[in-house]
Amino acid sequence: MEIRNIAIIAHVDHGKTTLTDEMLEQCGMREEGVSMDSNALEQERGITIYAKNTSVFYTSKLTGNKTKINIVDTPGHADFGSEVERVLRSIDSVLLVVDAQEGPMPQTRFVLKKSLELGLKPILVLNKIDKPGADPARAHDEVFELFMELGANDEQLDFTTVYAIGRDGTAKRTMEDELVNLEPLFDTIIEKVPPAANDTTKTFRMQAFNLAYDNFLGRMAVGRVFEGIVKNGQNVVIRKPDGETRNGKITKLFTFEGTQKKEVDTAVAGDIVMIAGIADIFIGETIATDATVDPLPAITIDEPTIVLDFLVNNSPFAGREGKFVTTRQIRERLERELEVNVGLRVDFAPSSERTIEGFKVYGRGEMHIAVLLETMRREGYEIQVSQPQVIFKEVDGVKTEPFEEVTIDVPSEAQGLVIEKLGMRGFIMKDMKMHESSVRMVFEGPTRGIFGYRGQFMIDTRGQGIMATRFLEFRPYAGAIQKRLTGSMTTMETGKVLAFSLGNLQDRGVLYISPNVEVYEGMVIGNTSKGDEMAVNPTKGKQLTNMRASGTDETITLIPPIEITIERGLELMNLDEYLEITPKSVRLRKQILQESLRARAKKS
């Protein structure tokens, strides 16, 4: 049976996972209620976080032949970009999914650039052609321009286009055709994607491009068999890209069928498999039966761009909700995360800078870290984290920092405000295009300038703006930038919050809490519109007297507070604050809780 290996790549929310789910459905390989986004966080956020493997068996009506199509569904968010690059080494073509209304977006550029550099010839899928603002011809032209801009060769420029509505599971080869099921897409894959090389005469050789973890089997490697045949129970040699070798043994062997993995005794060249038994396997290492074979080309993993402290929770409310609260438990959890989360780095060494026990964690971005923290709190961990900081590097004696490209789609009346706010944060506009009543702007600037901006952006654009970022490179330090214009409103008492107090405080800024919530001294309960730090008492009740005057007991109308989520907290927090995260609560707090001690520390 022939095998085709493809990856589905796209910008976040352009419909990759929905399309993959429909491909499984139409080949009878999708279980009811099961989606490729199987992780609870993925389903809630509507984004793919982890690259996943699946496969379908398709029998062509044109030839009558049955083909196995291995599909890798990849993340679209920039923080998980390191997942994409590794996957592209193991496949022979990509389906580039582009929203027919939005056209190519920043992450489209990132994943396409990687694909073209590896010599792959993409198949363009213009998705969501039923949207009211869809313009497939314009989107196609924009993609062609992007191919040209990224240096595609003549063969790559001659790409095939399929038009689809992924949600309905329908597709067609040209806009004039009738929409049918996904057969036009499957037939295009069979026709345009070369069959996987299946030389079984050579000795076995494969490369791990992804890792999985199982409580019983430990760390497992996912990779493509490039040559030969692999058998369960086989003794193998693991080679690092630098040539260093060690021995191992395969204890379990799996291939993919639909959304499930299937245990097998043998697998042949061209297939994508998962193997257990090599506890210290790492991405990019070559697994072979012959110690003399050359290692496959190294896979580079993107460097982290931000760093923050993960600390033991020491707030007055510590230990109320969490099951895992000690340094040892947090260390073990982070060590387990490092088994599979290759974009993460952790420094477990003790630091003289920290007054609380904890670890330095390095990640790809705020979303990358927020997903880890959300997963940990759901597992019962209590933790507090410091404000994320960008990583500065010294290159040839020059201080450098990470830079981002920010693409923004906003209603035209909001463009002035966005340009002003990003300009203050060190961003320079590189491009601007008008489209009916909206405008698309492209900016470049330092990563630290984007910290804390997303919430402000949603307010400035009244929730109508779309913002997407992608990491560019390390560039010379951009100097001081102006970010937050508000100060913190910090409680100076411990107790239950009263509506009467909040009614008076809401005129001074934006509140993060509701009445009847318990607070402690040093907890941040809002921000001040004038930018000054303010100590307040939200537990203070109304002074009751025997005298009553008309109009003194009018109803208090409270503005709904801004709910502090992990991502919002990481954006809002100041340098002298911690974000406290427990299974049921997310709170902002000052590092030094007592107001008198804070004032003394500020002076010194």
C-alpha positions in Angstrom: 0.0 0.0 0.0 1.3 3.4 -0.9 1.8 6.0 1.8 1.5 9.8 1.6 2.9 12.0 4.4 1.5 15.5 4.7 1.3 18.3 7.3 -1.6 20.8 7.7 -0.2 24.3 8.3 -1.9 27.6 8.8 -2.3 30.7 10.8 -4.3 30.3 14.1 -8.1 29.9 13.5 -7.9 29.4 9.7 -9.5 26.0 10.0 -6.8 23.3 10.0 -8.2 21.1 12.8 -11.8 21.3 11.6 -10.6 20.3 8.1 -8.6 17.4 9.6 -11.6 16.2 11.6 -13.7 16.2 8.5 -11.1 14.2 6.5 -11.2 11.6 9.3 -15.0 11.6 9.3 -15.3 11.0 5.6 -12.8 8.1 5.7 -14.8 6.5 8.5 -12.0 7.0 11.0 -13.3 9.5 13.5 -14.9 8.4 16.7 -18.1 10.2 17.7 -17.3 13.4 19.6 -13.5 13.0 19.2 -11.6 15.9 17.7 -7.9 16.3 16.8 -7.9 19.1 19.5 -8.2 16.5 22.3 -6.7 18.6 25.1 -9.2 20.4 27.3 -7.4 23.7 26.9 -7.3 23.3 23.2 -11.0 22.8 23.0 -11.7 25.8 25.3 -9.4 28.2 23.5 -10.2 26.9 20.1 -6.5 26.6 19.1 -4.1 23.8 18.6 -1.3 23.7 21.1 0.4 20.4 20.4 1.3 18.8 17.0 -0.6 15.6 16.6 -0.4 12.6 14.2 -3.3 10.9 12.6 -3.8 8.8 9.4 -6.7 8.0 7.0 -7.1 5.2 4.5 -8.5 6.6 1.2 -9.6 4.5 -1.8 -9.6 6.7 -5.0 -12.6 6.3 -7.2 -10.4 7.3 -10.2 -7.8 4.5 -9.7 -9.4 2.1 -7.2 -6.2 2.1 -5.2 -6.1 2.3 -1.4 -3.6 4.8 0.1 -2.6 5.5 3.6 -2.3 9.3 4.2 -0.4 10.2 7.4 -1.5 13.7 8.5 0.2 15.9 11.1 -2.0 18.7 12.5 0.2 21.6 13.6 -0.3 24.6 15.9 -0.9 28.0 14.3 0.0 30.2 17.3 3.5 31.8 17.2 4.4 30.6 20.7 4.1 27.0 19.5 6.0 27.6 16.3 8.9 25.2 17.3 6.3 22.4 17.0 5.8 23.1 13.3 9.4 23.2 12.1 10.2 19.7 13.4 7.2 18.2 11.8 8.1 19.5 8.3 11.2 17.4 8.3 9.2 14.2 8.3 6.6 14.9 5.5 6.6 15.2 1.7 4.1 18.1 1.2 2.0 20.5 3.1 -1.6 21.6 2.9 -1.4 25.4 3.4 -4.8 26.4 4.7 -5.7 30.1 4.3 -8.9 31.9 5.3 -10.4 33.2 2.0 -11.5 36.4 3.8 -8.4 37.2 5.9 -5.8 36.0 3.4 -2.3 35.1 4.6 -1.5 36.2 8.1 1.9 36.4 10.1 1.9 32.7 11.1 1.1 31.8 7.4 4.3 33.5 6.5 6.3 31.7 9.2 5.2 28.1 8.4 5.3 28.7 4.6 8.9 30.1 4.8 10.0 26.9 6.7 8.2 24.7 4.1 9.8 26.4 1.1 13.3 26.3 2.6 13.0 22.5 3.0 12.1 22.2 -0.7 8.4 21.2 -0.1 5.8 22.0 -2.7 2.6 23.1 -0.8 -1.0 22.6 -1.9 -3.1 25.7 -1.1 -6.5 25.2 0.5 -8.5 28.4 0.4 -10.9 27.7 3.3 -14.1 29.4 4.5 -15.1 30.5 1.0 -18.7 30.8 2.3 -17.9 33.8 4.6 -19.7 37.0 3.6 -16.4 38.9 3.1 -14.6 36.0 1.4 -12.6 36.9 -1.7 -10.8 33.8 -3.0 -9.3 35.5 -6.0 -7.7 38.2 -3.8 -6.5 35.7 -1.2 -5.0 33.5 -4.0 -3.1 36.6 -5.4 -1.9 37.5 -1.9 -0.6 34.0 -1.3 1.2 34.0 -4.7 2.8 37.3 -3.8 3.9 35.8 -0.4 5.5 32.8 -2.3 7.4 35.2 -4.5 8.5 37.3 -1.5 9.8 34.2 0.3 11.9 33.1 -2.6 9.9 30.2 -3.9 11.3 28.4 -7.0 9.4 28.0 -10.3 8.1 24.5 -9.3 6.9 25.8 -5.9 5.2 28.8 -7.5 3.2 26.4 -9.7 1.1 25.3 -6.7 -2.3 23.7 -6.9 -5.3 25.3 -5.2 -8.4 23.6 -3.7 -11.4 25.7 -2.5 -13.1 24.4 0.6 -15.6 24.9 3.4 -13.9 22.8 6.1 -16.8 23.1 8.6 -19.2 21.5 6.0 -16.6 19.0 4.8 -16.9 20.2 1.1 -14.3 21.1 -1.5 -13.9 21.8 -5.2 -11.0 22.1 -7.7 -12.1 25.4 -9.3 -14.6 28.1 -8.2 -16.8 27.2 -11.1 -17.2 23.6 -9.9 -20.0 22.3 -7.7 -19.1 21.8 -4.0 -19.1 18.1 -3.2 -17.5 16.2 -0.3 -13.7 16.2 0.3 -12.9 13.9 -2.6 -11.4 16.7 -4.7 -9.0 17.4 -1.8 -8.1 13.7 -1.4 -7.6 13.2 -5.1 -5.3 16.3 -5.3 -3.2 14.8 -2.4 -2.9 11.5 -4.2 -2.0 13.3 -7.5 0.4 15.9 -6.2 2.1 14.5 -3.2 4.9 12.0 -4.1 4.5 8.5 -2.5 6.8 8.1 0.6 10.1 6.5 -0.3 9.9 2.9 0.9 13.3 1.4 0.4 13.2 -1.7 2.7 16.5 -3.1 1.5 18.6 -0.7 3.5 19.2 -0.9 7.2 16.6 0.7 9.5 17.0 4.5 10.1 14.5 7.0 11.6 14.5 10.4 13.2 12.5 11.6 16.2 10.6 14.8 15.4 8.2 14.7 18.4 8.0 13.3 21.9 5.1 11.7 23.8 4.8 10.6 27.4 3.0 7.7 29.0 2.8 6.9 32.7 3.6 3.3 32.1 5.9 3.4 29.0 7.7 6.7 29.9 9.0 8.9 27.2 8.3 7.8 23.6 9.6 9.1 20.2 7.4 9.9 17.2 9.3 9.9 13.9 9.3 8.8 10.3 11.0 5.6 9.2 13.2 6.9 6.4 14.8 3.5 5.4 14.5 -0.2 6.2 12.1 -2.1 8.5 11.7 -1.6 12.2 10.6 -4.5 14.5 9.3 -4.6 18.1 12.0 -5.9 20.5 14.8 -4.8 18.1 18.2 -3.6 19.5 19.0 -0.2 18.1 21.7 2.5 18.1 20.8 6.1 18.9 23.0 8.7 17.2 23.1 12.4 18.1 23.6 14.9 15.2 27.3 15.3 16.4 27.9 11.6 15.9 27.9 10.5 19.6 26.2 7.1 20.0 24.5 5.0 22.6 22.5 1.7 22.6 18.8 1.0 23.3 16.0 -1.4 22.7 12.5 -0.9 21.3 9.9 -2.3 23.8 6.7 -1.2 22.0 6.0 -0.1 18.4 2.9 1.8 17.3 1.5 3.2 14.0 -1.4 5.7 13.7 -4.9 4.8 12.6 -7.4 7.6 12.8 -7.0 9.4 16.2 -5.7 6.2 17.8 -2.3 4.5 18.0 -2.2 0.9 17.0 0.4 -1.6 18.4 2.2 -3.5 15.6 5.2 -5.9 15.3 6.8 -4.3 12.3 6.7 -1.0 10.3 8.3 -0.1 7.0 10.1 2.8 5.4 7.8 5.8 4.7 5.5 5.3 7.6 5.3 7.5 10.8 5.6 5.5 14.0 5.8 5.9 17.8 8.4 3.8 19.7 8.8 3.2 23.4 11.8 1.9 25.3 14.4 4.6 24.8 13.9 6.7 28.0 16.5 9.4 27.1 15.5 9.9 23.4 15.5 13.5 22.3 14.2 15.4 19.2 16.5 15.2 16.2 18.3 12.1 17.2 18.7 9.3 14.7 17.6 5.7 15.6 19.2 2.9 13.5 20.3 -0.7 13.6 23.7 0.0 12.2 26.2 2.1 14.3 28.0 3.2 11.1 25.1 5.0 9.4 25.2 8.7 9.1 22.9 10.7 11.5 20.1 12.5 9.7 20.3 16.4 9.5 20.0 18.1 12.9 16.6 19.6 13.9 17.1 23.0 15.5 14.6 24.1 18.2 13.7 27.8 18.5 15.3 29.6 21.5 13.1 30.9 24.4 12.5 34.6 24.4 11.0 35.3 27.9 12.0 34.3 31.5 10.1 34.4 34.8 10.3 32.9 38.3 8.1 30.0 39.3 7.9 30.3 43.2 6.3 28.5 46.1 3.0 30.3 47.0 3.6 32.1 50.3 0.5 34.4 50.4 -1.8 34.5 53.5 -4.2 32.2 51.5 -1.5 29.7 50.6 -2.5 26.0 50.9 -6.2 26.6 51.0 -7.0 25.1 47.6 -4.0 23.3 46.2 -2.8 19.6 46.7 0.7 20.3 45.5 2.3 23.3 47.1 6.0 22.4 47.9 9.2 23.1 46.0 9.8 19.4 45.5 6.4 18.9 44.0 6.8 21.9 41.6 10.3 20.7 40.6 9.0 17.1 39.8 6.1 18.6 37.7 8.5 20.9 35.8 10.9 17.9 35.2 8.0 15.9 33.8 7.0 18.9 31.5 10.5 19.0 30.1 10.1 15.4 28.9 7.7 16.6 26.1 7.7 20.5 26.0 10.8 21.1 24.0 10.3 24.9 23.8 10.7 25.1 27.6 13.9 25.5 29.6 14.1 25.4 33.4 17.1 26.5 35.6 16.7 24.4 38.9 19.8 26.0 40.5 19.1 28.0 43.7 19.5 31.8 43.2 20.7 34.4 45.7 18.3 37.0 44.0 15.2 35.1 45.2 13.8 35.5 48.7 11.4 32.6 48.1 12.2 29.1 46.9 11.6 28.6 43.2 13.0 28.1 39.7 13.7 30.2 36.6 11.6 29.2 33.7 12.3 30.2 30.1 9.6 30.0 27.4 8.6 31.1 23.9 6.0 33.7 24.9 3.2 34.6 27.3 0.8 32.1 25.8 3.3 29.3 26.0 3.8 30.0 29.8 0.1 30.6 30.4 -0.9 27.2 29.0 1.6 25.5 31.3 0.4 27.4 34.3 -3.3 26.7 33.5 -2.5 22.9 33.1 -0.7 22.9 36.4 -3.5 24.6 38.3 -6.0 22.1 37.0 -3.8 19.3 38.2 -4.0 20.8 41.8 -0.8 22.9 41.9 -0.4 26.2 43.8 2.2 28.5 42.5 3.1 32.2 42.2 5.1 33.7 39.3 7.0 36.9 38.8 6.5 39.4 35.9 7.8 37.9 32.6 11.0 39.6 31.3 12.5 39.3 27.8 15.9 37.6 27.5 18.8 39.9 26.6 21.8 38.4 24.8 25.3 39.8 24.3 26.3 39.4 20.6 29.8 40.6 19.6 29.8 43.0 22.6 26.3 44.4 21.6 23.3 44.0 23.9 20.4 42.4 21.9 16.8 41.6 22.5 14.0 39.6 20.7 11.9 41.6 18.2 8.4 40.8 17.0 6.4 41.5 13.8 2.9 42.5 14.8 0.0 42.4 12.2 -3.1 44.2 13.2 -6.6 44.3 11.5 -8.8 47.1 13.0 -11.7 49.2 12.0 -10.3 52.4 10.3 -11.5 54.7 13.1 -9.3 52.9 15.6 -6.1 53.0 13.6 -4.8 56.3 15.1 -5.1 55.1 18.6 -3.3 51.8 17.8 -0.4 53.6 16.0 0.0 56.0 18.9 0.0 53.2 21.6 2.4 51.0 19.6 4.7 54.0 18.8 5.1 54.7 22.5 6.1 51.0 23.0 8.9 51.2 20.4 7.1 49.8 17.4 7.6 51.2 13.8 5.0 50.7 11.1 6.3 48.8 8.1 3.1 48.5 6.0 -0.5 49.6 5.8 -3.3 48.5 3.5 -6.9 49.7 3.5 -9.7 47.2 2.8 -13.3 48.6 2.7 -13.9 49.9 6.3 -10.9 48.1 7.9 -7.2 48.6 7.8 -4.3 46.1 8.1 -1.1 47.4 9.6 2.3 45.7 10.1 4.7 46.8 12.8 8.1 45.7 14.0 9.4 46.3 17.5 10.9 44.8 20.7 9.0 41.8 22.3 8.9 43.6 25.7 6.8 46.4 24.0 4.0 44.0 23.4 3.8 42.7 27.0 0.6 44.0 28.6 -0.8 45.4 25.4 -3.4 42.9 24.3 -5.9 43.9 26.9 -5.5 47.6 26.1 -5.7 46.7 22.4 -9.1 45.0 22.9 -10.4 48.1 24.8 -9.1 50.6 22.1 -10.6 48.6 19.3 -13.8 47.8 21.2 -13.2 44.1 20.8 -13.2 44.4 16.9 -9.4 44.2 16.4 -7.4 41.2 15.4 -3.7 41.1 16.5 -1.2 38.5 15.5 2.5 38.4 16.4 5.6 36.4 15.2 9.1 36.3 16.5 11.6 37.8 14.1 15.1 37.7 15.5 17.4 39.2 18.2 18.3 42.8 17.3 20.2 45.6 19.2 18.5 46.8 22.4 15.8 49.4 21.5 16.2 51.5 24.6 13.6 52.6 27.2 9.9 52.3 26.2 6.8 53.6 27.8 4.3 50.9 28.7 1.8 51.0 31.5 0.0 54.3 32.3 -1.9 53.0 35.4 -0.9 52.2 38.9 -2.0 49.5 41.3 -4.9 49.7 43.8 -3.7 47.6 46.7 -5.7 46.6 49.8 -4.3 47.5 53.2 -6.8 45.3 55.1 -7.7 41.6 55.3 -11.3 40.5 55.2 -14.4 40.4 53.0 -15.0 43.0 50.3 -18.1 45.2 50.7 -20.2 46.7 47.9 -20.3 50.1 49.7 -16.5 50.4 49.5 -16.3 49.2 45.9 -18.9 51.8 44.9 -16.5 54.6 46.1 -13.4 52.9 44.6 -14.7 52.3 41.1 -14.5 56.0 40.3 -10.8 55.9 40.9 -9.9 53.2 38.3 -10.8 49.7 37.1 -11.6 47.0 39.7 -10.6 43.3 39.5 -12.9 41.9 42.3 -16.6 41.7 43.2 -18.3 42.1 46.6 -18.0 39.3 49.2 -14.6 38.2 47.9 -12.0 37.5 50.5 -8.8 39.7 50.2 -5.6 40.1 52.2 -3.2 43.0 52.9 -1.0 43.6 49.9 -3.4 42.1 47.3 -4.0 44.1 44.1 -7.7 44.7 43.6 -7.7 47.1 40.7 -5.7 49.8 38.8 -5.8 53.5 39.1 -6.6 55.7 36.1 -4.1 58.4 37.2 -1.1 56.1 37.3 -0.4 56.5 41.0 0.0 53.6 43.5 -3.0 53.7 45.9 -3.6 51.8 49.2 -7.3 51.3 49.9 -9.6 49.6 52.3 -12.3 47.6 50.4 -13.6 46.0 53.6 -14.9 49.3 55.1 -18.6 49.4 55.7 -21.0 52.3 55.8 -21.1 54.5 59.0 -24.5 53.9 60.5 -26.2 56.6 62.6 -29.7 57.2 64.1 -30.2 60.1 61.7 -31.6 59.3 58.3 -31.9 61.7 55.4 -33.7 61.3 52.1 -31.4 60.2 49.4 -28.6 58.7 51.6 -29.6 55.1 51.0 -29.7 55.0 47.2 -28.8 51.8 45.5 -25.1 51.2 44.7 -24.6 50.4 41.0 -21.3 48.5 40.5 -19.5 48.3 37.1 -18.7 44.6 36.4 -15.0 44.0 37.3 -12.3 42.8 34.9 -11.7 39.1 35.7 -8.1 38.3 36.3 -7.1 35.2 34.1 -3.6 33.9 34.0 -2.8 35.6 30.6 -4.4 38.9 31.7 -2.5 38.7 35.0 0.8 38.2 33.2 0.0 41.3 31.1 -1.2 43.5 33.9 1.3 42.8 36.6 4.1 45.2 37.6 7.7 44.5 38.4 7.1 44.5 42.1 4.1 42.1 42.0 3.5 38.4 41.8 0.6 36.5 40.1 -0.8 33.9 42.6 -2.3 30.9 40.8 -4.3 28.2 42.7 -6.8 25.6 41.4 -9.7 28.0 42.0 -8.2 31.5 42.1 -5.9 33.8 40.2 -4.8 36.9 42.2 -2.4 39.7 41.8 -0.4 40.7 44.8 2.5 42.9 45.9 5.8 41.0 46.5 6.0 42.9 49.8 2.6 42.7 51.4 2.8 45.4 54.2 2.5 49.0 52.9 5.0 50.4 55.4 7.7 47.8 54.4 7.0 48.6 50.7 7.5 52.3 51.3 10.8 51.6 53.1 12.0 49.3 50.3 11.2 52.0 47.7 13.2 54.6 49.6 16.2 52.3 49.9 
